Amino acid sequence: MPPSLPGAGMATATLPLRLLPSKANLSYLPSARRSLSVSAVAHRRWQLRAAAEEAPEAVEVEFVEPEAEEEEPAVPEPVEAQLAAAGAGKDADIFAVVMIGSRQYIVMPGRYIYTQRLKGANVNDQIILNKVLLVSTRDKAYIGMPVVTNAAVHAVVEEQGRDDKVIVYKYKKKKKYQRKLGHRQPNTRLRITGISGYEEYPADPILAPTAA
């Protein structure tokens, strides 16, 4: 018996073999053949084009930053102009601090304010506010202790409305409790028409600012 060679057992085993198609039988694989031919042609064309064309000359480009327009700083209007915008005549140079309910408001003739709802007041009604805490003109200040005696602020009711809606949301974790409510606080819009009755009250002079 001849000696057994290494790997003889593997040589004698029968394995299923698949014959690969020849080069002539690649017609049924159009995609594979197309991809091979296109890649090869593209590669050759790229090499020829790179050899034929010359490298472009370097061009120096200077970057010019756009000139920023110089903006003039905003200058606020002088105090005299702001006071004049509140009204006309001598009433434009005066303002007062008045208390309505539990709140204090700075009022000027010709301007309007929103206050808490004034019960019983209708539109176009003329009202007088007597709790005047301070009255100031260009050269004098009338400081009340606590109010300026006989001083009154005249106003006209323009509108009885409500503020913007406020959402009130309550939530308790692990209790399956949540609550959502909307609330609009009623208010009143007043147009200030004038300030009077403060002339006989003791006044403090307002010192003019000294030039530095």
Accessible surface in RSA format (square Angstrom, percent):
REM  Atomic radii and reference values for relative SASA: ProtOr
REM  Chains: A
REM  Algorithm: Lee & Richards
REM  Probe-radius: 1.40
REM  Slices: 20
REM RES _ NUM      All-atoms   Total-Side   Main-Chain    Non-polar    All polar
REM                ABS   REL    ABS   REL    ABS   REL    ABS   REL    ABS   REL
RES MET A   1   227.32 117.7 147.06  97.3  80.27 191.1 117.71 100.1 109.61 145.2
RES PRO A   2   111.48  81.2  98.16  89.5  13.32  48.4 104.53  86.3   6.95  43.2
RES PRO A   3   118.02  86.0  99.14  90.4  18.88  68.6 109.69  90.6   8.33  51.8
RES SER A   4   102.31  86.5  71.38  95.3  30.93  71.3  43.61  92.9  58.70  82.2
RES LEU A   5   131.08  73.0 123.60  88.4   7.48  18.8 124.37  87.3   6.71  18.1
RES PRO A   6   134.15  97.8 101.26  92.3  32.89 119.6 113.52  93.7  20.63 128.2
RES GLY A   7    47.09  58.1   0.00   N/A  47.09  58.1  25.73  70.6  21.36  47.8
RES ALA A   8    39.55  36.4  32.73  50.5   6.82  15.5  38.43  54.1   1.12   3.0
RES GLY A   9    57.46  70.9   0.00   N/A  57.46  70.9  41.28 113.3  16.18  36.2
RES MET A  10   157.39  81.5 142.91  94.6  14.48  34.5 113.52  96.5  43.87  58.1
RES ALA A  11    86.29  79.3  48.37  74.7  37.91  86.2  60.25  84.8  26.04  69.0
RES THR A  12   107.43  76.4  80.67  81.8  26.76  63.8  73.55  98.8  33.88  51.2
RES ALA A  13    56.77  52.2  34.70  53.5  22.07  50.2  44.51  62.7  12.26  32.5
RES THR A  14   131.71  93.7 106.55 108.0  25.17  60.0  82.22 110.4  49.49  74.8
RES LEU A  15   131.07  73.0 110.76  79.2  20.32  51.1 112.32  78.9  18.76  50.5
RES PRO A  16   129.91  94.7 101.01  92.1  28.89 105.0 112.42  92.8  17.48 108.7
RES LEU A  17   155.30  86.5 123.14  88.1  32.15  80.8 124.54  87.5  30.76  82.8
RES ARG A  18   224.63  94.3 197.11 100.5  27.52  65.5  78.54 107.3 146.08  88.5
RES LEU A  19   171.95  95.8 144.82 103.6  27.13  68.2 146.21 102.7  25.75  69.3
RES LEU A  20   160.60  89.4 136.64  97.8  23.96  60.2 136.71  96.0  23.89  64.3
RES PRO A  21    60.12  43.8  35.38  32.3  24.73  89.9  44.08  36.4  16.04  99.7
RES SER A  22    61.89  52.3  49.22  65.7  12.67  29.2  53.08 113.0   8.82  12.3
RES LYS A  23   189.49  92.4 172.19 105.6  17.30  41.2 114.87 103.4  74.61  79.5
RES ALA A  24    92.73  85.3  57.89  89.3  34.84  79.3  69.37  97.7  23.35  61.9
RES ASN A  25    81.24  56.0  78.45  75.8   2.80   6.7  14.72  35.4  66.52  64.3
RES LEU A  26    56.25  31.3  55.77  39.9   0.49   1.2  55.77  39.2   0.49   1.3
RES SER A  27    83.64  70.7  65.17  87.0  18.47  42.5  38.54  82.1  45.10  63.2
RES TYR A  28   132.68  61.9 108.63  61.8  24.05  62.6 101.26  76.1  31.42  38.7
RES LEU A  29    66.15  36.8  65.63  47.0   0.52   1.3  66.13  46.4   0.02   0.0
RES PRO A  30    74.27  54.1  68.06  62.0   6.21  22.6  72.43  59.8   1.85  11.5
RES SER A  31    75.30  63.6  71.03  94.8   4.27   9.8  43.68  93.0  31.62  44.3
RES ALA A  32    44.64  41.0  37.93  58.5   6.71  15.3  44.64  62.9   0.00   0.0
RES ARG A  33   135.39  56.8 133.42  68.0   1.97   4.7  38.82  53.1  96.56  58.5
RES ARG A  34   141.73  59.5 137.54  70.1   4.18  10.0  57.87  79.1  83.86  50.8
RES SER A  35    65.10  55.0  53.11  70.9  11.99  27.6  50.89 108.4  14.21  19.9
RES LEU A  36   121.16  67.5 117.48  84.0   3.68   9.2 118.25  83.0   2.91   7.8
RES SER A  37    56.88  48.1  48.16  64.3   8.73  20.1  45.40  96.7  11.49  16.1
RES VAL A  38    90.30  59.4  87.44  79.2   2.86   6.9  89.86  78.1   0.44   1.2
RES SER A  39    66.91  56.5  54.57  72.8  12.33  28.4  50.04 106.6  16.87  23.6
RES ALA A  40    45.19  41.5  35.75  55.2   9.44  21.5  44.68  62.9   0.51   1.4
RES VAL A  41    49.61  32.6  49.61  44.9   0.00   0.0  49.61  43.1   0.00   0.0
RES ALA A  42    54.97  50.5  45.67  70.5   9.30  21.1  50.58  71.2   4.39  11.6
RES HIS A  43   104.75  57.3  99.09  68.9   5.67  14.5  71.35  73.5  33.40  38.9
RES ARG A  44   132.51  55.6 131.42  67.0   1.09   2.6  60.54  82.7  71.97  43.6
RES ARG A  45   154.97  65.1 152.39  77.7   2.58   6.1  42.57  58.2 112.40  68.1
RES TRP A  46   150.40  60.4 150.21  72.7   0.20   0.5 121.80  64.9  28.61  46.4
RES GLN A  47    88.67  49.6  81.80  59.8   6.87  16.4  23.43  49.9  65.24  49.5
RES LEU A  48   128.26  71.4 125.32  89.7   2.94   7.4 125.84  88.4   2.42   6.5
RES ARG A  49   125.41  52.7 119.66  61.0   5.75  13.7  47.10  64.4  78.30  47.5
RES ALA A  50    60.58  55.7  32.86  50.7  27.72  63.1  43.29  61.0  17.30  45.8
RES ALA A  51    89.09  81.9  50.04  77.2  39.04  88.8  61.40  86.5  27.68  73.3
RES ALA A  52    83.53  76.8  49.97  77.1  33.55  76.3  60.59  85.3  22.93  60.8
RES GLU A  53   115.06  66.1  96.73  73.2  18.33  43.6  41.07  79.4  73.99  60.4
RES GLU A  54   159.23  91.4 133.18 100.8  26.06  62.0  52.80 102.1 106.44  86.9
RES ALA A  55    92.48  85.0  63.07  97.3  29.42  66.9  68.83  96.9  23.65  62.6
RES PRO A  56   126.66  92.3 100.80  91.9  25.86  94.0 110.44  91.2  16.22 100.8
RES GLU A  57   156.31  89.7 135.78 102.7  20.53  48.9  56.57 109.4  99.74  81.4
RES ALA A  58   106.37  97.8  67.63 104.4  38.74  88.1  77.21 108.7  29.16  77.2
RES VAL A  59   121.77  80.1  94.76  85.8  27.01  65.1  97.96  85.1  23.80  64.6
RES GLU A  60   166.63  95.7 138.01 104.4  28.62  68.1  58.23 112.6 108.40  88.5
RES VAL A  61   131.90  86.8  98.07  88.8  33.83  81.5 100.93  87.7  30.96  84.0
RES GLU A  62   152.39  87.5 128.35  97.1  24.04  57.2  48.57  93.9 103.81  84.8
RES PHE A  63   171.20  85.7 139.88  86.6  31.32  81.5 142.92  86.7  28.28  80.9
RES VAL A  64   123.44  81.2 102.83  93.1  20.61  49.7 105.86  92.0  17.58  47.7
RES GLU A  65   128.57  73.8 116.76  88.3  11.82  28.1  32.26  62.4  96.31  78.6
RES PRO A  66   115.85  84.4  92.73  84.5  23.12  84.0 102.90  85.0  12.96  80.5
RES GLU A  67   169.72  97.4 141.61 107.1  28.11  66.9  61.16 118.3 108.57  88.6
RES ALA A  68    93.85  86.3  64.62  99.7  29.23  66.5  73.40 103.4  20.45  54.2
RES GLU A  69   158.80  91.2 135.56 102.6  23.24  55.3  55.52 107.4 103.28  84.3
RES GLU A  70   170.17  97.7 137.45 104.0  32.72  77.9  57.61 111.4 112.56  91.9
RES GLU A  71   160.06  91.9 129.83  98.2  30.23  72.0  48.41  93.6 111.64  91.2
RES GLU A  72   161.18  92.5 136.40 103.2  24.78  59.0  52.47 101.5 108.71  88.8
RES PRO A  73   114.64  83.6  97.70  89.1  16.94  61.6 108.91  89.9   5.73  35.6
RES ALA A  74   104.76  96.3  68.85 106.3  35.91  81.7  78.41 110.4  26.35  69.8
RES VAL A  75   127.57  83.9 100.03  90.6  27.54  66.4 100.90  87.7  26.68  72.4
RES PRO A  76   109.16  79.6  89.21  81.3  19.96  72.5 101.09  83.5   8.08  50.2
RES GLU A  77   110.77  63.6 100.73  76.2  10.03  23.9  38.74  74.9  72.03  58.8
RES PRO A  78    84.15  61.3  72.94  66.5  11.22  40.8  84.15  69.5   0.00   0.0
RES VAL A  79    97.53  64.2  96.09  87.0   1.44   3.5  96.09  83.5   1.44   3.9
RES GLU A  80   100.72  57.8  99.20  75.1   1.52   3.6  47.86  92.6  52.86  43.2
RES ALA A  81    40.51  37.2  29.02  44.8  11.49  26.1  35.43  49.9   5.07  13.4
RES GLN A  82    83.44  46.7  80.70  59.0   2.75   6.5  22.31  47.5  61.13  46.4
RES LEU A  83    25.79  14.4  25.79  18.4   0.00   0.0  25.79  18.1   0.00   0.0
RES ALA A  84    56.77  52.2  47.44  73.2   9.33  21.2  47.68  67.1   9.10  24.1
RES ALA A  85    82.98  76.3  42.21  65.1  40.77  92.7  54.55  76.8  28.43  75.3
RES ALA A  86     3.99   3.7   0.45   0.7   3.54   8.1   0.84   1.2   3.15   8.4
RES GLY A  87    28.88  35.6   0.00   N/A  28.88  35.6  20.71  56.8   8.16  18.3
RES ALA A  88    91.70  84.3  67.92 104.8  23.78  54.1  73.23 103.1  18.48  48.9
RES GLY A  89    61.87  76.3   0.00   N/A  61.87  76.3  42.10 115.5  19.76  44.3
RES LYS A  90   184.28  89.9 164.38 100.9  19.90  47.4 112.24 101.0  72.04  76.7
RES ASP A  91    58.50  41.0  57.93  57.7   0.57   1.3   5.41  12.7  53.09  52.9
RES ALA A  92     4.98   4.6   4.56   7.0   0.42   1.0   4.60   6.5   0.39   1.0
RES ASP A  93    43.20  30.3  40.14  40.0   3.07   7.2   8.42  19.8  34.78  34.7
RES ILE A  94     6.71   3.8   6.15   4.6   0.56   1.3   6.43   4.6   0.28   0.8
RES PHE A  95    58.91  29.5  58.91  36.5   0.00   0.0  58.91  35.7   0.00   0.0
RES ALA A  96     0.00   0.0   0.00   0.0   0.00   0.0   0.00   0.0   0.00   0.0
RES VAL A  97    26.48  17.4  26.48  24.0   0.00   0.0  26.48  23.0   0.00   0.0
RES VAL A  98     0.00   0.0   0.00   0.0   0.00   0.0   0.00   0.0   0.00   0.0
RES MET A  99    54.46  28.2  49.01  32.4   5.44  13.0  28.15  23.9  26.30  34.8
RES ILE A 100    10.44   5.9   7.28   5.4   3.16   7.6  10.35   7.5   0.09   0.2
RES GLY A 101    47.24  58.3   0.00   N/A  47.24  58.3  26.11  71.7  21.13  47.3
RES SER A 102   101.58  85.8  70.81  94.5  30.77  70.9  50.30 107.1  51.28  71.8
RES ARG A 103   152.00  63.8 147.94  75.4   4.06   9.7  34.22  46.8 117.79  71.4
RES GLN A 104   108.13  60.5  79.70  58.3  28.43  67.7  19.17  40.8  88.96  67.5
RES TYR A 105    35.27  16.5  30.73  17.5   4.53  11.8  33.95  25.5   1.32   1.6
RES ILE A 106   116.09  66.1  95.39  71.1  20.69  49.9  95.39  68.7  20.69  56.2
RES VAL A 107     1.29   0.9   0.00   0.0   1.29   3.1   1.29   1.1   0.00   0.0
RES MET A 108    31.80  16.5  30.71  20.3   1.09   2.6  30.42  25.9   1.38   1.8
RES PRO A 109     5.86   4.3   5.70   5.2   0.16   0.6   5.86   4.8   0.00   0.0
RES GLY A 110    38.15  47.0   0.00   N/A  38.15  47.0  22.14  60.8  16.01  35.9
RES ARG A 111   108.22  45.4 105.78  53.9   2.44   5.8  41.39  56.6  66.83  40.5
RES TYR A 112    99.12  46.3  83.67  47.6  15.46  40.2  38.53  29.0  60.59  74.7
RES ILE A 113    23.79  13.5  19.20  14.3   4.59  11.1  23.79  17.1   0.00   0.0
RES TYR A 114   108.00  50.4  91.02  51.8  16.98  44.2  69.02  51.9  38.98  48.1
RES THR A 115     4.31   3.1   0.00   0.0   4.31  10.3   3.62   4.9   0.68   1.0
RES GLN A 116    70.87  39.6  64.67  47.3   6.20  14.8  22.00  46.8  48.87  37.1
RES ARG A 117    86.89  36.5  71.48  36.4  15.41  36.7  20.57  28.1  66.32  40.2
RES LEU A 118    37.64  21.0  35.18  25.2   2.47   6.2  36.96  26.0   0.69   1.8
RES LYS A 119   199.36  97.3 164.36 100.8  35.00  83.3 111.54 100.4  87.82  93.5
RES GLY A 120    79.88  98.5   0.00   N/A  79.88  98.5  43.33 118.9  36.56  81.9
RES ALA A 121    17.11  15.7   6.74  10.4  10.37  23.6  10.37  14.6   6.73  17.8
RES ASN A 122    99.42  68.6  96.63  93.4   2.79   6.7  21.27  51.2  78.15  75.5
RES VAL A 123    78.13  51.4  63.37  57.4  14.77  35.6  63.37  55.1  14.77  40.0
RES ASN A 124   116.94  80.6  99.57  96.2  17.37  41.8  25.24  60.7  91.70  88.6
RES ASP A 125    52.31  36.6  48.49  48.3   3.81   9.0  15.70  36.9  36.61  36.5
RES GLN A 126   155.35  86.9 124.28  90.8  31.07  74.0  31.65  67.4 123.71  93.8
RES ILE A 127    37.35  21.3  31.40  23.4   5.95  14.3  36.11  26.0   1.24   3.4
RES ILE A 128   100.38  57.1  77.14  57.5  23.24  56.0  77.14  55.5  23.24  63.1
RES LEU A 129    22.32  12.4  19.49  13.9   2.83   7.1  22.32  15.7   0.00   0.0
RES ASN A 130   103.20  71.2  90.16  87.1  13.03  31.4  28.93  69.6  74.27  71.8
RES LYS A 131   118.65  57.9 117.15  71.9   1.50   3.6  69.58  62.6  49.07  52.3
RES VAL A 132     0.00   0.0   0.00   0.0   0.00   0.0   0.00   0.0   0.00   0.0
RES LEU A 133    35.82  19.9  32.14  23.0   3.68   9.3  32.14  22.6   3.68   9.9
RES LEU A 134    47.16  26.3  47.16  33.7   0.00   0.0  47.16  33.1   0.00   0.0
RES VAL A 135     0.00   0.0   0.00   0.0   0.00   0.0   0.00   0.0   0.00   0.0
RES SER A 136    11.27   9.5  10.92  14.6   0.35   0.8   2.70   5.8   8.57  12.0
RES THR A 137    31.40  22.3  23.60  23.9   7.80  18.6  23.37  31.4   8.03  12.1
RES ARG A 138   107.66  45.2  78.66  40.1  29.01  69.1  60.00  82.0  47.66  28.9
RES ASP A 139    88.32  61.9  83.97  83.6   4.35  10.3  36.21  85.2  52.11  52.0
RES LYS A 140    96.27  47.0  96.27  59.1   0.00   0.0  41.05  36.9  55.23  58.8
RES ALA A 141    16.22  14.9  16.22  25.0   0.00   0.0  16.22  22.8   0.00   0.0
RES TYR A 142    14.66   6.8  14.66   8.3   0.00   0.0   0.83   0.6  13.83  17.1
RES ILE A 143    88.59  50.4  82.58  61.5   6.00  14.5  82.58  59.5   6.00  16.3
RES GLY A 144    11.74  14.5   0.00   N/A  11.74  14.5   0.00   0.0  11.74  26.3
RES MET A 145   165.38  85.6 131.29  86.9  34.09  81.2  97.28  82.7  68.10  90.2
RES PRO A 146   108.45  79.0  97.76  89.1  10.69  38.8 104.62  86.4   3.83  23.8
RES VAL A 147    56.59  37.2  52.52  47.5   4.06   9.8  52.52  45.6   4.06  11.0
RES VAL A 148     2.12   1.4   0.00   0.0   2.12   5.1   0.00   0.0   2.12   5.7
RES THR A 149    80.46  57.2  74.18  75.2   6.29  15.0  54.43  73.1  26.04  39.4
RES ASN A 150   114.64  79.1  83.99  81.2  30.65  73.8  30.20  72.7  84.44  81.6
RES ALA A 151     3.77   3.5   0.00   0.0   3.77   8.6   0.00   0.0   3.77  10.0
RES ALA A 152    14.74  13.6  14.74  22.7   0.00   0.0  14.74  20.8   0.00   0.0
RES VAL A 153     0.00   0.0   0.00   0.0   0.00   0.0   0.00   0.0   0.00   0.0
RES HIS A 154    61.88  33.8  61.88  43.0   0.00   0.0  44.28  45.6  17.60  20.5
RES ALA A 155     1.48   1.4   0.00   0.0   1.48   3.4   0.00   0.0   1.48   3.9
RES VAL A 156    35.19  23.2  35.19  31.9   0.00   0.0  35.19  30.6   0.00   0.0
RES VAL A 157     0.02   0.0   0.00   0.0   0.02   0.0   0.00   0.0   0.02   0.0
RES GLU A 158    59.02  33.9  41.01  31.0  18.01  42.9  23.74  45.9  35.28  28.8
RES GLU A 159    82.65  47.4  81.56  61.7   1.09   2.6  27.77  53.7  54.88  44.8
RES GLN A 160    52.21  29.2  26.17  19.1  26.04  62.0  23.21  49.4  29.01  22.0
RES GLY A 161    17.03  21.0   0.00   N/A  17.03  21.0  16.48  45.2   0.56   1.2
RES ARG A 162   132.95  55.8 112.04  57.1  20.91  49.8  22.40  30.6 110.55  67.0
RES ASP A 163    61.91  43.4  56.57  56.3   5.34  12.6  23.91  56.3  37.99  37.9
RES ASP A 164   122.52  85.8 114.98 114.4   7.54  17.8  35.35  83.2  87.18  86.9
RES LYS A 165   130.92  63.9 104.45  64.1  26.47  63.0  47.63  42.9  83.29  88.7
RES VAL A 166    89.89  59.1  86.92  78.7   2.96   7.1  89.89  78.1   0.00   0.0
RES ILE A 167    95.42  54.3  71.07  52.9  24.35  58.7  71.07  51.2  24.35  66.1
RES VAL A 168    62.98  41.4  59.13  53.5   3.85   9.3  62.13  54.0   0.85   2.3
RES TYR A 169   119.41  55.8  89.88  51.1  29.53  76.9  74.54  56.0  44.87  55.3
RES LYS A 170   103.64  50.6  99.43  61.0   4.21  10.0  58.68  52.8  44.96  47.9
RES TYR A 171   136.78  63.9 106.77  60.7  30.01  78.1  73.39  55.2  63.39  78.1
RES LYS A 172   120.32  58.7 115.68  71.0   4.64  11.0  64.71  58.2  55.60  59.2
RES LYS A 173   149.31  72.8 140.72  86.3   8.59  20.5  83.83  75.5  65.48  69.7
RES LYS A 174   190.41  92.9 145.25  89.1  45.17 107.5 105.06  94.6  85.35  90.9
RES LYS A 175   149.25  72.8 124.07  76.1  25.18  60.0  71.85  64.7  77.40  82.4
RES LYS A 176   211.57 103.2 166.57 102.2  45.00 107.1 125.52 113.0  86.05  91.7
RES TYR A 177    80.50  37.6  76.85  43.7   3.65   9.5  63.33  47.6  17.17  21.2
RES GLN A 178   124.82  69.8 100.09  73.1  24.73  58.9  24.97  53.1  99.85  75.7
RES ARG A 179   111.97  47.0 106.76  54.4   5.21  12.4  29.42  40.2  82.55  50.0
RES LYS A 180   141.16  68.9 115.50  70.9  25.65  61.1  58.01  52.2  83.15  88.6
RES LEU A 181    87.18  48.6  82.98  59.4   4.20  10.6  87.18  61.2   0.00   0.0
RES GLY A 182    47.49  58.6   0.00   N/A  47.49  58.6   6.73  18.5  40.76  91.3
RES HIS A 183    91.08  49.8  87.74  61.0   3.33   8.5  66.49  68.5  24.58  28.6
RES ARG A 184    92.58  38.9  82.39  42.0  10.19  24.3  13.44  18.4  79.14  48.0
RES GLN A 185    89.02  49.8  87.72  64.1   1.29   3.1  32.46  69.1  56.56  42.9
RES PRO A 186    42.16  30.7  41.81  38.1   0.36   1.3  41.81  34.5   0.36   2.2
RES ASN A 187    13.36   9.2  13.36  12.9   0.00   0.0   4.79  11.5   8.57   8.3
RES THR A 188     0.00   0.0   0.00   0.0   0.00   0.0   0.00   0.0   0.00   0.0
RES ARG A 189    53.27  22.4  52.93  27.0   0.34   0.8   2.74   3.7  50.53  30.6
RES LEU A 190     0.00   0.0   0.00   0.0   0.00   0.0   0.00   0.0   0.00   0.0
RES ARG A 191    70.75  29.7  70.75  36.1   0.00   0.0  24.49  33.5  46.26  28.0
RES ILE A 192     1.26   0.7   0.29   0.2   0.98   2.4   0.29   0.2   0.98   2.6
RES THR A 193    71.98  51.2  45.74  46.4  26.24  62.5  43.33  58.2  28.64  43.3
RES GLY A 194    11.66  14.4   0.00   N/A  11.66  14.4  11.66  32.0   0.00   0.0
RES ILE A 195    15.05   8.6   0.00   0.0  15.05  36.3   0.00   0.0  15.05  40.9
RES SER A 196    45.41  38.4  45.15  60.3   0.26   0.6  35.56  75.7   9.85  13.8
RES GLY A 197    29.82  36.8   0.00   N/A  29.82  36.8  23.58  64.7   6.24  14.0
RES TYR A 198    27.74  13.0  27.74  15.8   0.00   0.0   3.81   2.9  23.93  29.5
RES GLU A 199   112.04  64.3  91.27  69.1  20.76  49.4  57.26 110.7  54.78  44.7
RES GLU A 200   164.25  94.3 129.95  98.3  34.30  81.7  61.09 118.2 103.16  84.2
RES TYR A 201    32.51  15.2  22.79  13.0   9.73  25.3  20.78  15.6  11.73  14.5
RES PRO A 202   106.63  77.7  89.63  81.7  17.00  61.8 101.51  83.8   5.12  31.8
RES ALA A 203    37.50  34.5  10.06  15.5  27.44  62.4  10.12  14.3  27.37  72.5
RES ASP A 204    74.93  52.5  74.84  74.5   0.09   0.2  20.43  48.1  54.50  54.4
RES PRO A 205   105.21  76.7  89.16  81.3  16.05  58.3  89.51  73.9  15.71  97.6
RES ILE A 206    79.44  45.2  59.30  44.2  20.14  48.5  62.74  45.2  16.70  45.3
RES LEU A 207   155.32  86.5 135.67  97.1  19.66  49.4 137.46  96.5  17.86  48.1
RES ALA A 208    83.98  77.2  61.87  95.5  22.10  50.3  66.89  94.2  17.09  45.3
RES PRO A 209   131.53  95.9 101.84  92.8  29.69 107.9 113.63  93.8  17.89 111.2
RES THR A 210   129.78  92.3 103.88 105.3  25.90  61.7  78.74 105.8  51.04  77.2
RES ALA A 211   106.42  97.9  66.71 103.0  39.71  90.3  76.71 108.0  29.71  78.7
RES ALA A 212   151.78 139.6  70.92 109.4  80.86 183.9 108.94 153.4  42.84 113.5
END  Absolute sums over single chains surface
CHAIN  1 A    18358.4      15004.5       3353.9      11048.9       7309.5
END  Absolute sums over all chains
TOTAL         18358.4      15004.5       3353.9      11048.9       7309.5
